[in-house]
Amino acid sequence: MVKTLEELAFSEIDELVRKDVQTFNPKDKVSKVLGELYESNHYEALVEDNGKHGLVTVRDLLAVQQPDQTTIGGHPKDRWSIYRPVSPEDNVLDVTEILIEHRVRALPVVDDGSASGIICQVELVDALTDVDELSGVPVKDVMTLPVFTMDVNEPVARARKQMLEAGFSHIPVMREGRLVGVVTAKDVATIYSRPIGATTTGDVVGEKVPRYVGVLGDVMDKPPVTASSDSTALEVAKKISERRKGCCIILKDEKVVGIVTPRELLSPLLRFRRPEEELVAYITGLDEALGFLDRSVVEGKVMRVVRRARRIHPHISEVAVNIKTSRARGNRKRYEVDVNVYSKATEERFNLRKEGWDPYNLFDEVSKALDRVLRESKHEPRGESRTQKRIRFSLRQKP
């Protein structure tokens, strides 16, 4: 169904979530992940570990030399990353902001505390192909330049080094000044874990090789997706979507003048961000009760809900979150979370309290409950009521 760019920006991501994905855990071998990514033609895989949700990408695995002997959880900071999960009810604009701000290609989607899939830039670009407005956006307005290129005869090892150091995932490959292909992180990761057999279905077993051998001409993806510099963003989005590729090289007079990835194509959505009044957040008790839980994860979950609610309650100005331990059972602790959302301008106040044993699931539940409270409560301007509007909401989970 054709939508305007604004309609797409504020639509929920539920229909765009990639749900038919395999979930891995940190004890799984890198070979198993590479096998799944190779067979599914995906770039990232979902990882779940005791309520924590994250992703491992092809580029995360570039440094692994023996994938059949290496787990993805051996060094989590190197091989998989915990991301702030989003929910199926989040809108495309909110997700796009997170993807671009953190320069990631995908995010885990969590529903009722369990991973339900992944939302990727690729699926968002698929949705963009139905937006005719993009035919008025010149690709030169969104493309990245200058572009780092390499010669077809340069060693694969150098491309890998550049990808690891500069964060590239795609490098155009040239022969005598003309574009002949593109080498991707997936190409490089796959050649080092050479498919020489499988111990289980989907595994790619790596043979021990002293270094990345060969030249780019042996491993590059060809022919590359290209477009002229006078193309529109819509034309490029359709090419990337149809070819299921991660980039499009922009040419002018057969010379490389830019590169476009899904991230650049999503940037026009950001025009719908609304200027906001300052929103102050106070989080207390976190270090005492949950020292192991990243503050940014807690703040991100709550603030995302509140920012979305400001479309209904535009004067919300303050958020206070207090976490404390209510009681213990053996080595387990039960946690209590109080959330207070306040508007100084209208004197509206929203209160939420929730308890639970698992802190990760608890904050997912707090976010969903808070979202429901704020959505179902109509904004009442100051002066409309003689009494201060006060909403009490309490959800208590049985021990």
Long-range contacts (C-beta under 8 A, 24 or more apart in sequence): 1-130, 2-130, 2-131, 2-132, 3-127, 3-130, 3-131, 4-131, 4-133, 5-131, 5-133, 5-134, 5-268, 5-269, 5-271, 5-272, 6-272, 8-92, 8-127, 8-128, 8-130, 8-131, 8-269, 9-91, 9-92, 9-93, 9-96, 9-269, 9-272, 10-91, 10-92, 10-93, 10-272, 11-91, 11-92, 12-88, 12-89, 12-90, 12-91, 12-92, 13-86, 13-88, 13-90, 13-91, 13-92, 13-95, 13-109, 13-119, 14-88, 14-89, 16-92, 16-119, 16-123, 16-124, 16-126, 16-127, 17-88, 17-109, 17-116, 17-117, 17-118, 17-119, 17-123, 18-42, 18-117, 18-118, 18-119, 18-120, 18-123, 19-116, 19-117, 20-117, 21-45, 21-46, 21-117, 21-118, 22-46, 23-47, 23-48, 23-115, 24-48, 24-56, 24-72, 25-49, 25-73, 26-71, 26-72, 26-73, 26-74, 26-76, 26-80, 27-71, 27-73, 28-71, 28-72, 28-73, 29-67, 29-68, 29-69, 29-70, 29-71, 29-72, 29-203, 30-61, 30-64, 30-67, 30-68, 30-70, 30-71, 30-72, 30-79, 30-193, 31-67, 31-68, 31-193, 31-199, 31-203, 31-204, 31-205, 31-206, 32-200, 32-202, 32-203, 33-61, 33-67, 33-72, 34-58, 34-61, 34-67, 34-189, 34-190, 34-193, 34-204, 35-198, 35-202, 35-203, 35-204, 36-202, 37-186, 38-190, 38-195, 38-204, 39-202, 41-244, 42-120, 43-105, 43-106, 43-120, 43-122, 43-169, 43-185, 43-186, 43-246, 44-105, 44-106, 44-118, 44-120, 46-108, 46-115, 46-117, 46-118, 47-72, 47-73, 47-80, 48-115, 49-73, 50-360, 51-113, 51-358, 51-359, 51-360, 51-361, 52-82, 52-360, 53-82, 53-83, 53-85, 53-108, 53-110, 53-115, 54-80, 54-81, 54-82, 54-83, 54-108, 55-80, 55-81, 55-83, 55-104, 55-106, 55-107, 55-108, 55-118, 56-80, 56-81, 57-105, 57-106, 57-185, 58-169, 58-184, 58-185, 58-186, 58-189, 59-163, 59-164, 59-167, 59-169, 59-185, 59-189, 61-189, 62-160, 62-163, 62-164, 62-185, 62-188, 62-189, 63-164, 64-189, 64-192, 64-193, 64-206, 65-192, 65-206, 65-208, 65-209, 66-206, 66-208, 67-193, 67-204, 67-205, 67-206, 68-193, 68-199, 68-203, 68-204, 68-205, 68-206, 69-206, 82-294, 82-297, 83-107, 83-108, 84-296, 84-297, 84-300, 84-301, 84-304, 85-109, 85-110, 85-115, 85-364, 86-110, 86-119, 86-304, 87-111, 87-364, 87-367, 87-368, 87-371, 88-116, 89-371, 90-304, 90-308, 91-308, 92-124, 92-127, 92-269, 93-269, 93-270, 93-272, 93-273, 94-304, 94-307, 94-308, 95-119, 95-124, 96-124, 96-266, 96-269, 96-270, 97-270, 97-273, 99-124, 99-263, 99-266, 100-263, 100-266, 100-267, 100-270, 103-167, 103-263, 105-262, 105-263, 110-364, 112-364, 112-368, 113-358, 113-360, 113-361, 113-364, 113-365, 121-261, 121-262, 121-263, 121-266, 122-241, 122-244, 122-246, 122-262, 124-262, 124-266, 125-237, 125-240, 125-241, 125-262, 125-265, 125-266, 126-241, 128-233, 128-234, 128-237, 128-265, 128-266, 129-234, 129-237, 129-238, 129-241, 131-234, 132-234, 134-232, 134-233, 134-234, 134-237, 134-265, 134-268, 135-232, 135-233, 135-234, 135-235, 136-232, 137-232, 137-233, 137-234, 137-268, 138-230, 138-231, 138-232, 138-233, 139-227, 139-229, 139-231, 139-232, 139-233, 139-235, 139-236, 139-250, 139-258, 139-260, 140-229, 140-230, 140-250, 140-258, 141-233, 142-233, 142-260, 142-264, 142-265, 142-267, 142-268, 143-250, 143-257, 143-258, 143-259, 143-260, 143-264, 144-258, 144-259, 144-260, 144-261, 144-264, 145-257, 145-258, 145-259, 147-172, 147-249, 147-256, 147-257, 147-258, 147-259, 149-173, 149-174, 149-256, 150-174, 150-183, 150-216, 151-175, 151-216, 152-180, 152-181, 152-215, 152-216, 152-217, 152-220, 153-215, 153-216, 153-217, 154-215, 154-216, 155-212, 155-213, 155-214, 155-215, 155-216, 156-183, 156-188, 156-191, 156-212, 156-213, 156-214, 156-215, 156-216, 156-218, 156-219, 157-211, 157-212, 157-213, 159-183, 159-188, 159-216, 160-188, 160-212, 163-188, 169-246, 169-247, 169-261, 170-246, 170-247, 170-259, 170-261, 171-216, 172-224, 172-249, 172-256, 172-259, 173-216, 173-217, 173-220, 174-256, 175-217, 177-255, 178-254, 179-224, 179-226, 179-249, 179-251, 179-254, 179-256, 180-217, 180-220, 180-222, 180-224, 181-216, 181-217, 181-220, 181-221, 181-222, 181-223, 181-224, 182-220, 182-221, 182-222, 182-224, 182-225, 182-247, 182-249, 183-216, 183-219, 183-220, 183-221, 184-221, 184-246, 187-219, 187-220, 187-221, 188-212, 188-219, 191-219, 221-245, 224-249, 225-249, 226-250, 226-251, 227-251, 227-260, 228-252, 229-257, 229-258, 233-260, 233-265, 233-268, 236-260, 236-265, 237-265, 240-265, 274-311, 276-307, 276-310, 277-314, 277-315, 277-317, 278-317, 279-303, 279-306, 279-307, 279-310, 279-316, 279-317, 279-318, 279-319, 280-317, 280-318, 280-319, 281-318, 281-319, 281-320, 281-321, 282-318, 282-319, 282-320, 282-321, 283-320, 283-321, 283-322, 283-323, 284-320, 284-321, 284-322, 284-323, 285-322, 285-323, 285-324, 286-323, 288-324, 289-323, 289-324, 289-325, 289-333, 289-335, 290-323, 290-335, 290-359, 293-359, 293-360, 297-363, 298-323, 298-363, 301-363, 301-364, 301-366, 301-367, 302-339, 302-363, 302-366, 302-367, 302-370, 304-367, 305-367, 305-370, 305-371, 305-374, 306-341, 306-370, 306-374, 308-371, 309-341, 309-371, 309-374, 309-375, 312-374, 312-375, 312-377, 312-378, 312-379, 313-343, 313-346, 313-348, 313-374, 313-377, 313-379, 314-379, 315-343, 315-344, 315-345, 315-346, 315-348, 316-341, 316-342, 316-343, 316-348, 317-342, 317-343, 317-344, 317-345, 318-342, 318-343, 318-344, 326-355, 332-357, 333-357, 334-399, 335-359, 335-362, 337-362, 337-363, 337-366, 339-366, 339-370, 341-370, 341-374, 345-382, 346-379, 346-380, 346-381, 346-382, 346-389, 347-382, 347-388, 347-389, 348-379, 348-380, 348-389, 348-391, 349-388, 349-389, 349-390, 349-391, 350-374, 350-377, 350-391, 350-393, 351-390, 351-391, 351-392, 351-393, 352-393, 352-394, 352-395, 353-393, 353-394, 353-395, 353-396, 354-395, 354-396, 354-397, 355-396, 355-397, 356-397, 365-395, 365-397, 369-393, 369-395
